[in-house]
Every structure is written in C-alpha cells, then in structure tokens.
Amino acid sequence: MTVRAVFLWHLHQPEYRDPQTGQPILPWVRQHASRAYTDMAAALERYPHVRAVVNWAPSLLLQLEAYVGGTQDLDEQLARKPAEELTPEERASVLRSNFSADWKIWVRPVPRYSELLEKRGTDLRQIDLLAKQAEFSAQELRDLQVHFVLAWIGFAGRKEEPRVSELIAKERAYTEEEKIAAVDAQRRIAAGIAPRWRALADRGQVEITCSPLYHPILPLVIDTESARRAMPTAALPPRFSYPQDAREHVTRGLSVARAAFGRAPEGMWPSEGSVSPEAIDLLAACGVRWCATDQGVLERSELELGSPVPDGFPAHYHPYRAGAERAVTVLFRDRELSDRIGFRYANSDAREAAEDLVSRIADTEPEALVTLALDGENPWEHYPRSGEAFLEALYQRLAAGDVRTVLPREELHERPARAVIERVHSGSWIDANYRIWIGHPEDNAAWTLLGEARQAIAHAEENGQVAAEAIAAARAHLLVAEGSDWFWWYGDDFTTENAPEFDGLFRGRIAAAFRALGRAAPDRLGRPIIPPQKDLGHAAAVIVQPTHLIDPVIDGYTKGYYEWAGAGYYRPGSTSGGAMFRGQGAFTQVWFGFSATNLLLRLDPAKGFDLNGELRVLLASEGAEKTVRMRLIAGGAESDAVDEKGVRVGSGRTGTLVELSLGRDALGLKPGARVSLLFRMLRDEVEVDTLPRYGEIALTVPDRNFELANWRV
C-alpha cells in the first residue's frame, strides 16, 4: 500500500474592522486575496489527482465577503484617492505602510520600488514621516502605491489579469487610471476565490474545513485554568471560563463555512492547533468528526489502556479516537515536514525541495498516514514567484504516485482509527502549551480586561434590565476580542509594525462591548497594553521633563513661548496608531509642569481639529489611580475638572488650545512622588485620541530641591 498523506493548508486573518466605523484598518485580507487565496486554488486546478484540505478561518471568510461586496480598507481608500489630493498625514501613512512586503523578494529586485525605499529610509524609528513626506512628489507616491498592490498579486493574478503584467513591465510613471486599474484587478481576483474553491470541493479534490469563528484558543475560552496542565508554574490572570462562548465560536464558524461553500465541514483545525479534553468534547457535541493538532500534543497525551499502538513508524503517523464518547478522530501533524514548507524551503531550489519533501514522506511504512498542517498564506510572501515553482514541483511529484494524497473525511471512513486516547493533552502546535497566548503580563492584562467585559455581559443577562439586542451587540464585540491574534502580539515572542493597531483593535472591541450595554468603558482601556519600545513602525516620540516651576495664565490661548518655558512636553512620533487608527491625532503636543500648588497641563490641537468633547486625564502615583474629567467648552469659558467621584480638583479653558490647572493636594500628589499621565479625548464615550500613544508620561512632583537641581547658567 502506498503511503498516504494529508496536506492541510490553513487560511486565516483576524477581524480587522474598526468597531466604530466597520472599515478595515489593515489591508491584509485584500492583499492575501490577491496572492495565496487564489494561487493555492490555481495550483491545485492543474493537478486534479492531488487532494488537499483547506481550512478557513470564518473571520477571514466574513471579511472576504465584505471586501467583494465593496468594503474598502484604509490603504485601498487612500489608493483610490488622487495622489495630488492626499493630506500630509495621508502621505505619511502611505510612506509608512506601502513597503510592507518582503524587501528581498518584492522590493529590492524592482528598481523603482527599491529607489523609493531608499529615499524614505529603512528604519522607521529614526524617520519623521510627517516631515519626510514633503520630500516626495505626487508621482513618487503614486508609483509607491501601485508597487505595493503589485507586490501582493500572486502568480495566478499575474497570468490571468493582462493589465497587471503590463503594469509590472512599465515599473514607473504610473497614471491615476493605472493605479485604479491595479486595485480593481485585486477586486476581480477576490471575487473569484470562493467560487474557485467551491468548484474544487464539488469535484472531490478538496475538503473544506474551518476553525472556530474568530479564531479563539478554545481551551482558554472554555477555562483559562486549563493552561496550568502544561504550565503549572505560570502566572495566570483572573479565571476566564465561558464554555458557552466557545460553543458559539464553533457552531457559528461551521455555519459561516457552510454558507460560503454549500456544505458543512466535517473537520476542523482548532485555532493554533489548540486542544484539551473539554475542547475535544465540545467539537464532538457540535458535530465535528475529526480535527488536527501537533505531534507534541500526542507525545504528552494518555493512551487508553490496551489501545493498539502503531508499530514500525512514528506514533503520530496514525489517527486516534478521542473524547468522552470517542467521537472525534484526531490527526497529528508532523512538525518537521510541515515546518520545512513553512520556514525552510523558501530559499531552496524548488524541485530539490519538492523531491526532498516527498521522499521524506514516502520513506516510511506503507500503512502510515502522514499529516502536514501549516499556514497556507504567509510562507508564500517569502518564496520567489509567490511559491509557484515549489507548488508546481510538489504537486507534480505527488501526482506521480509515490505518495497518495487523501481527504480525511474519506480516509477515516475507509480506515477508521483503532487507537484511542484516554485523555488528550492540553496544548497547541507551539511547545504543546499555550504560553504564546497567556502567562505574560501583557497577555494577562488583556485577559483581565476581557474578563471584566464578559462579567458585565453576564450581569446584564442576569438582571434583565438591558435589552436583548444590546446584549447581543456586546457579545458580538466580545467574540471578536476572544480571538487569538491579539494575544499573539502581546508578550515578548513576536513583533510586528502593526502591533499598535492590533492592540487598539482589541481594546476597541472591549470598549464597544461596554458601550453596547449602555455603560461607559473603563478609562484604563485608554492605556495601550504594549509598551512604547515595541512600536517598530513609527518614529520615536519626544519627551522632555520640566526644568522650572511655571505660572502660565490658564485661558485657552497662548501668550508666547515664554509662558510655558520650563515646562516639560510630549510630542508623539509620526503617524502613530491613535485617532481611531487614522494616522492624524487630535493633539500634536502636550505640555506639563508644576507651580508651587498646581499641576499645569496644556494640549495643542492638530490643525483643523474640532475641540468638542471631553478630556480625561488618567493619573497614577504611588499605587493610587485617579481619573480627571473636563468638558471642552469652546470660546475660553471656564470648565470644572472633576475626579471620578465628581469632586472638583481644578478647572480649565478651551480656546485655540486646551489648558488645565489641577490642585496638587486635591490629586494627592506629594513632593518627590513619581506620577504617570495619560490623556484621552472622547466624543459620546468613543475615543478620538490617546496621548501618549504607547505607555504613559512619567514625571516627578517637585520638592524643595527641584529648581536647584535643574538650575543652568
């Protein structure tokens, strides 16, 4: 008997849509649609005897449907705007985001694209993009936008869209019509994705499976304490346990896949291959017949006493029944073979890599069932020609018959699993535990916020005083926040230029859940979870500490430079991810300092910004926190500044800028004490901007030696 192999390609994107506007703030659904989602189908179409499992994250399917229906992400919106009409902030945003591709494969080999990168610079932490954008002509920005689109169009789109190949050949001096033609080509490519995969499924070449709805770590949503089974000494957040949410992710995920492809999936790749005994039982209860995870999970699981153990080849080359009723069959991916595709073969000769892989699969016992499960989209960004040569060589080699590719729904019907797992280990594809998503202080802070919002929903459900529609809206936001991707970027394991956006989307969903319940979102949701040093995508902010006591007139208008001389100030880095992710913040600079009795604050608004709403100042000192609120009243009228109990602690005025004077004693600020400040601008309880964008402003309350220590000749 020929060795049998299951190839499982996982396609996944988190929910990128802004909870307030519904606009995707990142372009990755559109960009991957132009490459992997269509390329993977095109590669299989040429080899009808090669079979594969394609696992879809329902969060991706929902956004792909919205994109095909007309939704525009922020980058596409800017691409469709004439380059001559872009504002300075929009131009800076283009310079920041439009080099987001593998430079070695997609930027450096293209002379014009490489030339534009050199002009911008390669280290964003050292570049003030708002200043740099003035050096770029409209033509240069237009060329950059076109190249960003072209870099993400894969081999299928380049062959099937004649205009795309023309634009690639032209390389520079693109017109606005040509720029629109490029983004229109992306839409046509995306419109064919679901029909293309459905056709492959209908002819029996592909088995469609899915992950839970918003890609949560199911075991942790069921009960975060399950993490202790593999991480007994880990510091965990307050317990989060909502198995009903986990069930909703599974059932709704299956429904989304059924709607997209016309058939309910029988199998599932649990998000990040994360399983536990409770998660397996949940899958069984929801009608899932099989799932897959990593071989490391099998190595730590308990087999049923007397269960037949495979002989002559690795234990993970065998299916196992699991769960209370033994109703779910579990496949265990071969880590080494899967990772060779995902991380190693990109820099190898395509034919040699394919031959190496197939030979390794074939070099085992004939009864083996070898499972390869991996990301089906991100690797191809790093392969020449989007992986075309490798996939062509791989499928050609598999079609030769040395290895027989099979679909689990058929394979497990013909050869049911005989081995039984008594108790499946609680872990994921990474180290057979959940350390990526829980245990780090940043992860735990996110779980704590998630838990508080979920408790608020549970309380609303119990007291019956909140409308069912409002509770449903709050739960919808929380389901998104339960997704794994936010936690992936918290902690020290992974970094991305988009970390601020991920952090903002997570906190935005939590805040939206509170608002849906008719409750004000906690002010601490305005504090970014990620620290400033993890922001790789922006120029560093400027923070200068106070040097003298000051005594400005608090009237909302400037009297000149010397009025605030000696104050400290904070200036955000360029194009930071505030202002509801749109690049331009409400304020360009914050001034802070002290008189003998007061904390004095000034905020300089961005040009044209409407100073209408409420300002909140979050202060923390010696373990105590206080939130000061002040309504912004145009025209310089005095407005009381009150704490969370409504006690007046000072006042301020709003004219061409915002100025406040807050009593040091009223705030409990003692001489020599360390204080941290965070500013939030809100309208109708919706955050408009936060300063600092990452972290907080730290300063020290002056003592009797303050001015002497800062004296300069």
Phi, psi and omega in degrees: 000137179288144175300137181255144182224140172253120173258116179246116178257122183260123180247126192203135166218144176284177180280108185266357188282134178300128183296339178272316188258339184081358180277132174296132182266349176234152191265013196285336173295312179297314185292315179291331176299326181286341183244270195297318188294330177266324180299318183296324177290316181299321180296320180288326182303330183282346184228078187297344180269355175267127183249152182206154171263133175240115183259123183253135167283123180302329177300327175290313181301319180296319181285327177295318177298317180294321179296313178299329180281354175125352179298139179243129172284170185300319181293321178293321178301318178290325179294330181275355178266134179307135184302327180294340184261001180291138176286165177305320180292322178292321177298318177296322178296320177298316180296327180289311193267337192275010169251017184280076176204165178295111185299323183296322185268321193245343183252302184301322181288349181257108188309314183293317181296316179296320179299318180291324177297316180297323180292320179288318187107157187256344181248101184296337180291344181252008187238130170271097186295330179294327175280319183297326184300333181293342180277351184259134175282164176299323179296318179296318179294321179296316177299319179298315181297320179294316181294327177297319177294311183297324181299335183258004175270121186279190187293328179292313180297325181291331178274324189270344179247098184304324182296328181296314180296327177294318181292322177298318181292326183292315171075326184208172178060042180289150174266168176298323179297321180290325177296316178295324178299323180293314181288330175294324177298321177301319181294320178295319178300313182296324181297336182268358187293303182299314177301323182296313180290326179296321178296319178297322178291320182296330180269007173081013181272335185232139170255122179271126173233180180211167171259172173300160196315296182253027173061049177279162168279095188310311182302326181283328175291322176296315180189113180296338180294343178296342178297334183292341182296323177256346183228066189298336183258005184291145171278118184249158177285174173307144189302133174241119183213099181224075180301334178294328176292318178301318178299319180295321176300318183289309185293318180288328176298316178298322180293320179297316179295320178298317180295325183283326190236000173082006181208136180288131178296146174263342182237169182207137166265102178301139185315126181058024181061027185274122181226165174198167177304318181292323179292320178298317179296324178295316178301317179299317181295335181266005175089011178282126184271330181212156175215173180225150175209198187264154180299333178297330177292318178298319183299340181249005180270162180258121177280150177294139180301126180085000180292135179298127181257133181299144183236142173094353177204166185306146184299330183280001173269045186200139176278155181226143172271144184212170179097166184303321181257010183054035187269348182247130174266134183247129172258144182242119184290148173278113185297314184297312182293318180297317183288337176298320177289313186291327191230347189244319190285349184302327183261012181256163171298133188300313182292321178294321179295315179297317179297318179299315183294309183295322178297321179294322178292316184290337185276055175212183183292147182302332182279358185291144170242104186264127181250126172245121181226127184196171175303128181259011182231309186296325181302325189289342174298334186256001175266142172302141178054036176057026178084009183302311184296320180292312180297321177299313180293321180295309183292325176297318180292320178293324180295340180292340171102358178295331176232135181258117177279136185228161175257130184303324183298328178273316182300317183284340173284319181284324183228077181302147178296138177256326180286147185232135174265124179288314179215114180286144179290150177267105183189184184231189179286346179257109175060016179053036173212190182243025189298334180294331190249356181202150176111327175282148180307323178293314177302314184294324176298320179293317178298324179296314177298318179300317180295320180295319178293320180293324176295324177297321177294315180300319179296319179296323178294326184282320187277346174070013183262357179247136182300146181301324180296322179292320178295319179297320179295318179296317179296324179299318178294320182292325177300320176297315182294339178282355180298157186283335191295325179299316182287335177301321184270348171281158181087189190257000189282323186226151177229155178203149175295341181264012180305318178299322179293318178299316179299315180295321178296318179298307182295327178296322178293321177297314180298320180296326178296316177298315181297323179299329178278359182082018181246148175290138177290138178304140182298333181295345174292344175283347180273119175302142178279325180283144179280161184303324185292347179271357179277098183273350191258005185222155174297147183296142175289158178254126176231122178240132183277154177299149179240342181215158167292145184231163180212062181286159173280124182268092182225358180087009181223151180271141177253009181121170186302318191288344180299324180248017177297134183097347177282159170274166177209156176234129176236118184295152174295160185293145177046048175285165190274042176261205178047052181052039173072013187262009172092319181260124181274171178288325185233143181265341181198147175239133175251144180211142179188184185228146161260189180295334186236347189230155166266125186246132186228145177217136178236125180264118184285155173292154181302127178082001183284137181276111181279074181226119180148212182229137175258134175238134177245118179261121181243140174227131180208125177052044175085351180258144179240147178215141177244123178254132181241140176215128176283134179274115182246114184297155175094002176087010178291147180289140179227132180292143172253121186236155177273186185294344177265000181086008180278132181289127180240002180162199180203174179200175180219148180239114175237247173279349173214179182245128179230143180224149171231117184241135183290128179297317180294320180297330179271353181074030182269113183266147178305134180085353182284147174276137182230141172243142183237142173219134182248135178230134175251125182232150169229123181052043178067010176257129182291130176260321179200158176224135174228134353295161179290331180220133180075203182220162175276122179255134178210171183241135177292129183300143170245191186294341181262004189302305185288328177295318181293332182257010182292135177227146176283000000 
